Every structure is written in structure tokens, then in C-alpha cells.
Amino acid sequence: MSFSVLLGPDNVYRGLGYYPVQNPLRHYSTSRREWVCEPVAHTLVLPLGETAWPEGEIDLRCPLF
């Protein structure tokens, strides 16, 4: 794994090294019962290595949780 990704308030997780990103996230919407691709508020990432966070769409391949 290259990154830890979570959805949460950045004022809590920034102190742990997480930072916000604006990429559109492809995920399964359980409420709409379809795959969607859209920016999701409060998306935070933490690099776990030397890989730079990519630009563009990120496919989560799962629902948000």
C-alpha cells in the first residue's frame, strides 16, 4: 500500500500527517445503487512511502464507509 485514505475532519487528522485532496473518487453509492465518480468532502491521505499522490480520478473499487 502506498497511502492510507480516510474520510474525516482534517482538524483531527492533520496532526497525524494526513492532508486533504480534491480528486474525484470512483466508488459505489449504496444510496443510489450505482457507481459514481465525484469529489468527496473530507478526503484525506497519508503517504506510506515515497510515491506521490496521483492527479485525476481515483478508483476506490468499493463503497465509501
Summary of the structure (lengths in Angstrom):
residues: 65
radius of gyration: 12.1
end to end distance: 18.5
largest distance: 36.2
contacts: 137
relative contact order: 0.36
helix: 11%
strand: 46%
